[in-house]
Amino acid sequence: MTRHLISIEDLERDDIERILERAEAFSEVTDRHIKKVPALRGRTVLNLFYEASTRTRSSFELAAKRLSADVVNFAASGSSVEKGESLKDTVLTLAAHSPDAVVVRTPWAGAATMVTNWTDAAVVNAGDGKHEHPTQALLDVFTLKQKLGGLDGRSIWIVGDVAHSRVARSNILAFQKMGAKVTVCGPPTLIPRGIEALGCEVQYDLTRLRDADVVYALRMQNERMHDAYVPSLREYAARYQINGRRLGPRQVLMHPGPVNRGVELSGEVVDSPQAVITMQVKAGVVVRMAVLYELLSGAPADDRVTSPEEPQLA
Ligand code: NCD
């Protein structure tokens, strides 16, 4: 694995397995009454969020705190970004606090890579525009391993707005690295041309949805759409919504959140026992603990961290 986590392409299957094993070891910590280990005591994690976030931001913050790191949370709204400060100057300013890791989410593809040039810290991409969201893919693989035992030979359908989704890109790569067969499905306007080059299959209707072991629905990313991609959300829902009629009784249902109930998913399937949406959120904390640990534990011998196999109370 590289010094930063920008893309799933930075990881081999072995790296993914190692991170997920560590996440599994950290699960024991988060199920305790006192949810903290001293693994990253004295290290500083900077969360730099230029876009709305509920799950990703809260779980990176909790992950860092459960490892005893100090956390600085920066949100663009309410900061000097509103006075015109650029991403580069913001990073250079906050890098003066000597963070060990910078977790960054922006609406711009490639921004996380640019941040690596402006700080010595390890950079974790928490979503860069339509490009990638690697920790989301890792937590989704973790959730599926818990639910199904493994991904080898499984069929996973990713349904919806693939064109604007960084989650789709990272997940296609990660699910395939872990041995699954991926099909993307949606209206032709929302499936990028040439996506088969990533190794996945393409379907434009849900006729064969029952072949899937896992149905992974995506949100309609209205904030990234500058033209009309579908005639209306009603028509989209009529053709592509995952609902009780379309979801088979043994299929696992996933969604990265936030869900638009009544659009990509009907309320009944969100609330059904087949949905693992809150399991995904829970996995987010332990997987991000494992990623931060992986990137920051290469410290000099005198400040070596405690092994997660032997967690200690802080
Ligand atoms: C996603 C995102 O922001 O990329 N959410 C998340 O991180 N769980 C997906 C989305 O916004 O639809």
Residues whose N, C-alpha, C, O or C-beta is under 5 A from the ligand:
A	BS01	NCD	R55 T56 G127 H133 R219 P256 G257 P258
